[in-house]
Amino acid sequence: MTRLPVVSGRDLIRALRKVGFELDRQKGSHAILFRAEPPTTVTVPDHRELDRGTLRAILRQAGVTPDELAGML
């Protein structure tokens, strides 16, 4: 299992767009992304560096493994 990379919120948004997520809206520093199939909504903070726990929770909600994320970056 690959260790979680250190990523910014913008890098994570770019990676999630490759898996079918689209930007729904943004409120302050938080971007809300959605995917139609399967229906999923995730909130990504637009910070310079995401905490490991926050990143892990977002990946779990999106159904993306750390290995897949490393391949998308």
N, C-alpha and C positions, 0 to 999 in steps of 0.2 A: 504494500500500500504506500502510495506516495504521500509525503508530508505536504501539508497545506502551504501553498506559496503565499508570499506577502503580496497582496494586490490592493490597488486603490478601488474606490467605488466605481470610477469611470471605466477602469479596466474590466471589472466584473460585469458591468452593464454591457460592454462591448462583447464579452464572451457569451453572455446569456442571449444576446441577440442572434448569435450564430446557431443557437439551439431552438430558435423559434419564438423567443420572447420579443415583445414590442413595448415601447415606452407608452404608457397610458397617460400619466400625468406626473407632475413634480410639485411638491409642496415644500418650500424651503430647501433644505439640503437632502431631502429624501425623494428618490425616484420610485414610482410605482410601475412595475412591469407586469404584463399579462401574457398568457399564452392560451390560445383557443382550444387546442387538443393536446393533451388532456387539459381541462380548464384549471389554470393555476395563476395565482397572483403572488408576487413577491415584492417586498420593499427593500430597496438598496440605498443605504446612506452614501452620499457623495463626499466621502472623507478621503484624505490622502492615503491612509493605511487602515484597512479594516481589521478589527480584532479577530483572533482565530475563532472564538466562539460564535461571533456574529457571522463570519464567513461560513462556518460549518452549518449553522442554522439555515442560512439562505440557500446553500447547496442542497441541504436535505429537503427543504420546501420545493425547490426547483427540480428535484430528482436527478441531480448531476453529481457524479462522484469526483473526488479530488483528482483522480487520474484523468478523467475527461476534461476537467478544468485546466490541468497542466497542458494538455494537448491543444486546447483552444487559445491559450495565451501566446 
